[in-house]
Amino acid sequence: MASSSLNQSTSGSTLGEILEKILDKGVVIAGDISIALADVELLTIKIRLVVASIDKAKEMGIDWWESDPNLSSKAKAEKEQKEALQKEEELQTRLLQEQNKLLMERLSKLEENSRM
């Protein structure tokens, strides 16, 4: 009897096999939690959990970690480059505004001088 129960327990899937199947196929766990008082909804929490391998996630179109600057050095470099370009554009805009102001002042002085 002991040998048959031992054979049955070892013939099942191991934890590694189960994990491999989960990562290969993917698992989605979803749930909503709502807190209401006297039929007035106070708080709703929506929980969505996807457990899958990186390859399977990419296959499903999930790749947010690639564009998150906290998780990807490439995304961080792109963010820093974008911020640098934005600062450069702001400086160019200020410079053009200053030049425009000076030209407007010169133009008004020239118009005053031509009237005299």
C-alpha distance (Angstrom), angle and dihedral (degrees) to the residues before:
residue distance angle dihedral
M1 . . .
A2 3.74 . .
S3 3.81 92.4 .
S4 3.83 93.6 52.8
S5 3.82 92.9 51.1
L6 3.79 89.3 47.4
N7 3.81 91.0 52.3
Q8 3.78 91.7 49.8
S9 3.77 94.3 51.1
T10 3.81 94.4 48.5
S11 3.81 94.8 44.5
G12 3.85 91.3 65.0
S13 3.78 124.7 89.8
T14 3.77 118.0 -73.3
L15 3.78 121.7 -131.4
G16 3.79 89.7 -105.2
E17 3.81 92.2 54.3
I18 3.80 91.5 48.5
L19 3.80 91.6 49.0
E20 3.80 90.7 48.0
K21 3.82 90.6 52.7
I22 3.80 92.1 47.9
L23 3.79 92.9 49.4
D24 3.79 92.4 44.2
K25 3.80 96.0 49.8
G26 3.79 101.2 24.6
V27 3.79 129.2 -132.6
V28 3.80 127.2 -129.5
I29 3.78 120.6 -158.2
A30 3.79 116.2 -172.6
G31 3.76 133.1 175.8
D32 3.78 143.5 153.4
I33 3.77 127.4 -143.1
S34 3.78 118.1 -162.7
I35 3.78 127.5 -175.2
A36 3.79 115.6 -162.3
L37 3.76 134.9 171.2
A38 3.81 119.7 -159.3
D39 3.82 91.3 -14.3
V40 3.83 91.4 -52.1
E41 3.77 112.4 121.1
L42 3.80 108.9 -133.0
L43 3.78 102.0 173.0
T44 3.78 137.7 6.9
I45 3.79 123.1 -170.8
K46 3.78 118.4 -169.7
I47 3.78 114.5 -159.7
R48 3.79 121.6 -164.1
L49 3.78 119.6 173.4
V50 3.79 125.3 179.8
V51 3.80 119.3 -171.5
A52 3.80 112.5 -169.5
S53 3.78 142.1 122.9
I54 3.80 117.7 -87.0
D55 3.80 90.7 -108.8
K56 3.81 92.2 51.5
A57 3.81 91.6 45.6
K58 3.81 91.1 52.0
E59 3.79 89.1 47.5
M60 3.83 88.0 55.0
G61 3.83 90.4 49.3
I62 3.78 96.3 -105.6
D63 3.81 111.1 134.2
W64 3.80 106.2 131.8
W65 3.81 92.5 134.5
E66 3.82 89.4 67.3
S67 3.82 91.7 61.5
D68 3.81 97.9 38.5
P69 3.83 108.9 102.8
N70 3.80 90.4 -152.5
L71 3.81 91.9 58.9
S72 3.82 104.8 30.2
S73 3.80 127.3 54.8
K74 3.81 89.3 -157.8
A75 3.81 91.5 54.6
K76 3.81 90.1 46.1
A77 3.80 91.2 52.8
E78 3.81 90.7 48.1
K79 3.81 90.6 50.2
E80 3.81 91.8 49.7
Q81 3.81 90.8 48.0
K82 3.81 91.0 49.6
E83 3.81 91.0 49.7
A84 3.81 91.1 49.3
L85 3.81 91.1 50.8
Q86 3.78 90.3 48.5
K87 3.82 91.4 52.0
E88 3.80 90.4 48.4
E89 3.82 90.9 51.2
E90 3.81 90.6 49.3
L91 3.81 90.6 51.5
Q92 3.80 91.5 48.4
T93 3.80 90.4 49.3
R94 3.82 91.5 51.4
L95 3.80 90.9 47.5
L96 3.81 91.9 50.4
Q97 3.80 91.0 47.7
E98 3.80 90.6 51.3
Q99 3.81 91.7 47.9
N100 3.79 90.4 47.8
K101 3.81 90.7 51.7
L102 3.83 91.6 50.8
L103 3.80 92.1 48.0
M104 3.80 91.5 49.2
E105 3.82 89.9 51.8
R106 3.82 91.1 49.4
L107 3.79 91.0 47.8
S108 3.79 92.9 51.3
K109 3.85 90.4 49.0
L110 3.80 90.4 50.3
E111 3.80 90.9 49.5
E112 3.82 90.5 50.0
N113 3.82 91.4 49.4
S114 3.81 92.6 48.0
R115 3.85 90.9 54.2
M116 3.79 92.0 56.7
